């Protein structure tokens, strides 16, 4: 079986430190299957309404949305895929995720694709992947977050005018994503926070869900 982008971009000892249920979530999805989850986000978005016009621009490409809501039901679907950047480049093993937020104003879907690149794990955000973040993978062996996976962005880039541009570290936003498994509640808990220098928190969501790998009845074997 092909290894997942997470397994390809880190060492086996890091994967071994993951909670067993998280190894399923971050492991390879078998051909002809998808990963599906449903749960509730305690919060989504930002209460800083002056940021909403900027978030509305990102919403056009299914990256972030100009909202601030609590107790938002959501679903997630992870599909094995291959993502290429440019016609001459070999497509890389990827996991493409669709997270659908059932907001009061209607459903909105966030799209991204995770790939293992030569310089590490990269998250390509939105339908077209114009914004990307290189991620550092961390898994604590002990302590309160033992077995949880933490992803921290180390570079944010965007594509424009036919080429890629990296944002300087002094102004680049920072993404911190934490996934952990709550044995007592039998739930996977997720927290994502997007921050920027001086400004602080720009966007976040956090909540819990249940997740299973199931046959892809819509498309069959890929």
N, C-alpha and C positions, 0 to 999 in steps of 0.2 A: 504494500500500500504506500502511496506517495505520502511523504511527511508534510505536515502543515507548515505554513510560514513561520509560526511560532517555534516549532521544533527545528526548522532549518536555520533559524537566526540566533539560536542560543545553544548552550552546551547541555548534554544529558543530565548533569547533576542539578542544573537549575530546574529542568522539567521534573525531575524526581522529587524536588521539594514542594511541588504543587500539591494542593489537596486532590485526592483521587477523583473527585467529581469535577474539578476544574481541568484535569487532564483530558476528560472527555470533551469539555467545551473548547479547549484550545488545541486538541489533537486533530488529526486528519479526519475529514468527513468521507466515508466510503462512497465510491461512485454509485450514482443512482439514488443517493440519499441527501437529505437536508437536515440542518439543525433548526428546531423550532422552539421558541419560548414565549411565555406570556406572563405578565405580572403588572405591577403598579409602580409608577414613579412617584415618590413623595413630593418632589418638586421638579419642574422643568423650566428652563429659560433664565430670565433675569428681571428683577423688579426695576432696574434702571431704564426707564422708558426712553431716555435720550439716546440709548444704544439701539433702539428698535429699528430706526431707519437703516442703520448699517446691517443689522441682522436680516432685514427684509431683502437686502441684496444677496446675502448668502442663501436665503431661503429659495431663491430662484433655481439654485443648483442642488437643492436638497441637502444642505450642510447644517444650518442652524435656523431657528425660527424666532420671530419677534413675539415672544409669549412670556408669561409668568403665571403658571398654574400649579396647583397642588392636587395630589391624588389623581394622577393621570394614568388610565389603563394603557398598556402598550403591548405590542407583539414584536418579536424579532425573528428573522429568518436568515440563517447563514448558509450560503451555497459555495461548494468548491468551484473554482473558476481559474482562468488564466488571464493575466493582465499584461499588455504590452504598452510600451511608450515609444511610439514611432514605428513606421512600417518596417524598418530594417532591424529592429530589436526583437530578440526572442521573448515570447510571452513567458511570464513568470507565474509560478504556483501562487494562487491567491485564495482568500476567503472573502466573498462579497456579502455584505450584510445590509439588510433592509430593516430598519427599526421604525415601526409605525406608531405614532403617538395619537391616541384618540382624544383630541382636545375638544373643549367646548365649542370651538369655532369650526370643528371638522377635523378629519384625519390628515396628518402631515407625516411624510416618510423621509427619514434621514438615510442617506446611502453612503457607503464607503467600501473600500477594498484594501485589505491588508496583504502586503507582499514581503517576501524575504529578498532584500537587495544585497549586493556585495558589501555595502557599508552598514547593514543592519536591517531591522524591521522598519517598514515604511507604511503609513496609513495614507491612502489616496482618498481625499474627501470629496463627496458630491458625485453627481452622475457622470461628470466629465473628468474628475480627478485633477482639476486645475490647481487645487491647494493640497499640499502634502506635508506630513510631519514624520521625521525620523524619530524612532522611539527606542528608549533604553528599557530593557526588561529587567525587573527586579523581583525576586521571590525570597522572602525572609525564611530562614530555617527555624527560628524560634521567636518568641515574643507574641504580642497580641495579634499580629497579622501573619503569624506563621502559616505557610501554605497558600497565602493570597498572592495574586499576581498584580504587580504595579507597573504601569507603563508611563514613562515620563518623556516628553518630547525634548530632543536635544537640537533640533533644527526645524524651522518652518520655511517652506519654499512655495512658490507659485509659478505657474507657467503663463507667459504672455509674450506676444510678438514672436512666437515660434521658438522660445527658449525658456529655460528655467532660471529663476532668481531666488536666492536665499536671503531671508530677512536678517539684518544684523542682530546679534544677540541682545544688544541694548534695548531694542524695540520689539523684538519678536514675542508674540504671545506664547504661553506655556500651557501644554495640556498635561494633566495628570489623571490617569484612569486607574481605578482600583477595582479588582474583581475578587471576591472572597466567597467561601461557602459557609453558610450558617447551618451547622448540623442540627441544632436544637429545633430550628424552624423548618428544616429541610428546604431551604431556599438559597439561591445564588444572589448575592447582593452586589450591586454595581454603583460606582460613584465616578462621575467625570466632572472635572473643574477646569475651565479655561480662564487663565489669568493673564494680565499684561502689566509690565512695569509701570509704576506710579498709579495707574487706574485701578488695579486690583482685579476682582472677579468680574469677568465679562459674561460668562454663561456657565450653567451647570445643570446636571440632572443626576438624580440618585434614587434608587429604589431596589426592588427585589422581584425575582421571577423564578419559574421552573422551566427546565430545558430538557429536551429529548432529541435524539437522532432518530429520524423516521424515513421510510421510503418516500422518494419524491414521486407522488402519484400523478402530478401534472405533466412531467416531462419524461419520466422513466429513466432508464440508464443514460448517462451523459457520455 
